[in-house]
């Protein structure tokens, strides 16, 4: 009897391993060795909705791949998985620290332009590049004047995002927010409301241009202005509902706004609002927007600095906030300045509505995500692709490509429409053996994932909302089935195998 039990357990283990081996690494999640187990719940959730996730530690990468430094080894690991294991998204699961250290080190790039001089600009898009960013082999990566031939800004096969956590508690809090975002996103106008915040009158014209771009491309979208001089909530006169931290907190806690672009001054740990009042960690601690998390962009200087000695940045505070804050933020790691090819000519035009490079990039991020149903990572890749010609011509635009990073889960759908939970029709139970499983839904083009210890299959539904699977369950068990897709809250069904 004991021998039979050992054999039975061995068979189950073998089936589990076989199913695991057959899965692609649709998501490659890179983290510190000490956090591998902490990311398992996140990985299991993503795998269950059709995005099979492989976790690999920086230590394992260092031992397995050959390169000049850990950054090159990480890049080669990413390319290996993109080219050989069907990886579509890379997640860097930890923040960085100066000198290429930290949980998941960044690649520092070198920049001298009219706005700034840096030898340590954190540049995550390097990790997806087929090129090494150092033509002359001088150790200064991304030096536009000397390395131009070895720089590429996008990889057509994959996109990347960094979740800048530091602790196991951060990982648990962020994982819970992601599961909520994908399974219980508010089914009301929350998805359609995007707020532009700005206390600076000089920026109003270009933000009005950005707003018009979204209005003309995002069907049903409701971009609104929370400016220092005008808001949708003014009562007696324009601007009497001031852009202050208390009103900013109240707006988010009402759970009526799902998207936000913050324009104005900033520092590492603050956004500056009207009358020089600031949103800081204390403000963020007052957020209570559980199950109604923000997706955000910002141009505010240094707010996306995930590689600082001082921690956290204001964007990290938003992402790490338990049961509140945000799930996605695109932000500059250094100065978020208005970049043009010819500032002398273009700055006056900006005052009349011409968008600078930073505003164009972030506007295009929203446009791609909300009009084309792209994930956050894919929208960021598309927005950077839009700016490649500019970056090839101008060192300033090259700097822009490198300093804007996607912080958060790159696989997330940004919810262009009010989401709903699809209706799923399947047999209540199946028998063992070879057979067809037909799944019917009211969601054409959605993704269906079925899995247990023996099975892992992912398919898209046809124009009738159906998908057909060939399966051969060998033992009594249950099959987990999940339906997901753009602007859909995940629907879950369990099928018994008798």
C-alpha positions, 0 to 999 in steps of 0.5 A: 500500500505504501509503495502504491501511494509513493507511485501515485504521488510520483505520477501526480508530481510528474503530471504537474511538472510535465504541464509546467514544462509545456507552458510558455513563459508568456511573462518572465518575472525577474526578482531577487532570490529572497522574493521568489516565493513571495511572487508565487501568488502573482505568478499563479494568478497570471498563469490562470488567466492565460499568461503563463508566468515564469519566475527567475531570480537575479542570482540564477540569471547571474549563474546561467548567462554569460556577460560583462555584468549583471545587466548584460546577463539580464538582457541576454536572459530576456532575449533568450525567453523572448526569442525561444520561450514565447515571452511577451512581457518582462516584469522587473519585480523590484526596485533598483539602487545607485550604481546598478545595485538593488533588488533588480538592478537597472542599466544606467545610461549616459546623457549630455544634452541641453537639459541635463547631464547624467551617467546614471539614468535608469533605462529599463528598455535596454533589457529588451534590446537586441543591441548592447548600447555600447558601440565603442566599448567604453562602459558608458551605455546609451551615449547618443554621440558615440553609441547611436548604432548600438541603441534600439528603443523597442522590441516588436515581440515584447514589452517591459515594466518594473514593479518597484517593490522592496519588501514581501509586504509590498509584493503581497499588497501589489498582488492583491491590487492586480487581482482586484483590477483584473477581476473586480474593476468597478462596472460603472463610469469609473473606466471612462473618467480621465482627469488632467491635473495641472496648477500651471496656466502655461501648460493648459494649452498643450494639455487641451491639445492632449485632451482633444487627441483622446476625445477624438480617438477614445470612444466614450472617454471623458477626459476632464480638467482639474486645473488651478483655474477651472474644474468640473466641480467649481461652484461660484466662480472658475477655480474655486474648487482648488487643486489642493491635496485634500480635494485630490484625496477626496476625488480618488476616495470617491472612486469616480476617476479611474485614470489620471495625468498629473502635470506640474512640478515635482520632486522625488517624494512629492507632487506640487499642486496649487499654492505650492501645496504637495501630495506626499506619502502622508497624503497617499496614506489617506487614500481609501480607493480599495478595488478602484485603483488608478492608472496614471501618467505624470511629467513631474520631475524625479517622481519616477525615480525608483533608483534613489538612495532615499526611498520611496519616491511618490510614485512608489508610494502610490504603487505600494499603498495597500488597498489604495493608490495606483497599479500603473504609473508612467513617470520620469526618473529625472527632469520631466522637461518639455523637450523640442527639436528647436526650443527657441521656435517651439516654446512660444508655440507650446503656449498656443497648444503645441505638445512637447515630446514628453506630453506627446509620448504620454498622450500617445500612451493613453491613445494606444491603450484606450483606442486599441485595447493595448496592455500598459506595456504594449501601449508604452512600447507603441508610444516609444515607437512613435518617437523613434525618428525623433530620438534618432535625430535628437539627443534630447529625445533620446534622453526622453526615451530613456527616462520615461519608464513604465512602473507597474504590471505591463500586462494590465488592460487599462479598461477603455470601457466599462467592464463587465463579467462575461457569461460562460456556458460549459458542462458541469462535469466531464468524464476521464479520457479523450474528448472535446470541451466546447466553451461558449461565452458572450465575449467574442475575442476573449481569452479562455484558459483551462488548467489543472495538474494535467492540462494547460491550454489557452485559446481565443474565442471566435466571433460567436464567443466560442472556443474548442479544446481537445483534452484527455483528463486521466484522473478525477480532478477539477479543471479551472476555467477563466475568461478574460480580455479587454474591459472584462472582469475575469469570469471563473468556472470549475468543471468536475472530472469524474 
